[in-house]
Amino acid sequence: MSDKESRRKNVIEVLNKARAMELQAIHQYMNQHYNLDDKDYGELAAKMKLIAIDEMRHAEAFAERVKELGGEPTTEPAARPEKGQKVEAMFPFDAELEDDTIDIYNQFLLVCRENGDSVSMKIFEQIIEDEQAHFNYFDAIANHIEDLGATYLARMAGTSSATGLQPQGFVITGKGGGA
């Protein structure tokens, strides 16, 4: 294997590790979205869904870069989602997940730099900014729940879970073809 191929392999490895982490986050946040929606915490559910969609975009960006480098994107999440969490436990859990992700992605960014891949480096830089915004949100909500408890959760109960997203799926756009 040439030095160039070896460097490319190192970058593909961290991109796939990051993709697996994103797949885990998607499963985690969508599971929490459903649970929050079921408990009628609409506003919290809507934001959780939007964050899961951000993670979907990240997973796709990592997959596209892996393909550009000649690799095969992983389809396996890094871990299984934690299910059945109480609302009070979700947001500190997610803040820690995002904080760990930021730390790991900064290390992955260095791997890309050390292996001479500035394109992958930029992808990590951009995604780290998104993960920081997710961390800030989860940490703020965790603090509200810790400080205000049932009062804060009562304020969230009965709020709308509408995200304002327009359906953009394959069938909706008419690109699915038909008979």
C-alpha positions in Angstrom: 0.0 0.0 0.0 1.4 3.4 -1.0 1.8 6.2 1.5 -1.1 8.1 -0.2 -3.4 5.0 0.1 -2.4 4.6 3.7 -3.3 8.2 4.5 -6.6 7.9 2.7 -7.4 4.7 4.6 -6.7 6.6 7.9 -9.2 9.3 6.9 -11.9 6.9 5.8 -11.6 5.1 9.1 -12.3 8.2 11.2 -15.0 9.3 8.8 -16.7 6.0 9.2 -16.3 6.1 13.0 -18.0 9.5 12.9 -20.7 8.2 10.7 -21.4 5.4 13.1 -21.7 8.0 15.9 -24.1 10.0 13.9 -26.2 6.9 13.2 -26.3 6.3 16.9 -27.4 9.9 17.6 -30.2 9.7 15.0 -31.6 6.6 16.7 -31.2 8.1 20.1 -32.8 11.5 19.3 -35.6 10.0 17.3 -36.5 7.6 20.1 -36.5 10.6 22.5 -38.5 12.6 20.1 -41.3 9.9 20.1 -41.2 9.7 23.9 -41.4 13.4 24.4 -44.2 13.7 21.9 -46.1 10.8 23.6 -45.8 12.7 26.9 -47.1 15.8 25.2 -43.9 17.8 25.5 -44.4 19.1 22.0 -41.8 21.9 21.9 -39.1 19.7 23.3 -40.1 16.9 20.9 -40.0 19.2 17.9 -36.5 20.5 18.8 -35.3 16.9 19.3 -36.6 15.9 15.9 -34.8 18.9 14.3 -31.6 17.9 16.0 -32.0 14.3 14.7 -32.4 15.7 11.2 -29.2 17.7 11.7 -27.5 14.4 12.6 -29.0 12.8 9.5 -27.3 15.5 7.4 -24.0 14.9 9.2 -24.2 11.1 8.6 -24.8 11.8 4.9 -21.9 14.2 4.7 -19.6 11.7 6.2 -20.9 8.9 3.9 -20.5 11.1 0.8 -16.9 11.9 1.7 -16.1 8.2 2.4 -17.5 7.4 -1.1 -15.4 10.3 -2.7 -12.3 8.7 -1.1 -13.2 5.2 -2.5 -14.4 3.7 0.7 -17.7 2.1 1.8 -19.8 4.0 4.3 -20.7 2.1 7.5 -24.3 1.4 8.1 -23.8 0.3 11.8 -24.5 2.7 14.6 -21.7 3.1 17.2 -24.1 1.9 19.9 -27.7 1.1 20.6 -30.0 3.9 21.8 -30.8 4.3 25.5 -34.6 3.7 25.6 -37.2 4.4 28.3 -35.3 7.5 29.7 -37.2 9.8 32.0 -37.5 13.4 30.6 -35.2 14.6 33.4 -32.5 12.2 32.3 -32.6 12.8 28.5 -31.1 16.2 28.3 -28.1 15.7 30.6 -27.5 12.4 28.8 -27.6 14.1 25.4 -25.4 17.0 26.5 -22.8 14.5 27.6 -23.2 12.6 24.3 -22.6 15.9 22.3 -19.7 17.0 24.5 -18.0 13.6 23.9 -18.7 13.9 20.2 -17.1 17.4 20.0 -14.0 16.0 21.7 -13.8 13.0 19.5 -14.4 14.9 16.3 -11.7 17.4 17.2 -9.3 14.4 17.4 -10.7 13.1 14.1 -10.1 16.5 12.5 -6.4 16.2 13.6 -6.2 12.8 11.9 -7.5 14.4 8.7 -4.9 17.2 9.0 -2.1 14.8 9.8 -3.1 12.8 6.7 -3.3 15.8 4.4 -7.1 15.9 3.8 -8.3 19.4 4.1 -11.7 18.7 2.6 -12.5 16.1 5.4 -11.0 18.6 7.9 -13.5 21.2 6.8 -16.4 18.8 7.1 -15.4 18.1 10.7 -15.0 21.8 11.4 -18.5 22.5 10.2 -20.1 19.6 12.0 -18.3 20.4 15.2 -20.0 23.8 15.1 -23.4 22.1 14.8 -22.6 19.7 17.6 -21.7 22.7 19.8 -25.1 24.2 19.1 -26.7 20.9 20.1 -24.7 20.7 23.3 -25.6 24.3 24.2 -29.3 23.5 23.7 -29.3 20.2 25.6 -27.2 21.7 28.4 -29.6 24.7 28.7 -32.7 22.5 28.9 -31.0 20.2 31.4 -30.3 23.2 33.6 -33.9 24.5 33.3 -35.2 21.1 34.3 -32.7 20.9 37.2 -33.4 24.4 38.4 -37.2 24.6 37.8 -38.2 21.0 37.8 -41.9 20.3 37.4 -42.6 24.0 36.8 -40.5 24.0 33.7 -41.9 20.7 32.5 -45.5 21.9 33.1 -44.8 24.9 31.0 -43.7 22.6 28.1 -46.7 20.2 28.4 -49.3 20.7 25.7 -47.0 22.8 23.5 -47.0 22.2 19.7 -44.7 19.5 18.2 -44.9 21.1 14.8 -41.5 21.6 13.3 -42.6 23.7 10.3 -40.8 21.3 8.0 -42.3 20.7 4.6 -42.3 17.1 3.5 -39.4 16.7 1.0 -39.5 12.9 0.6 -39.1 11.0 -2.6 -42.9 10.4 -3.0 -43.9 13.9 -2.1 -41.6 15.5 -4.6 -43.1 13.5 -7.4 -39.7 11.9 -8.3 -41.0 8.5 -7.4 -42.3 8.0 -10.8 -45.5 6.0 -11.0 -47.5 3.9 -13.3 
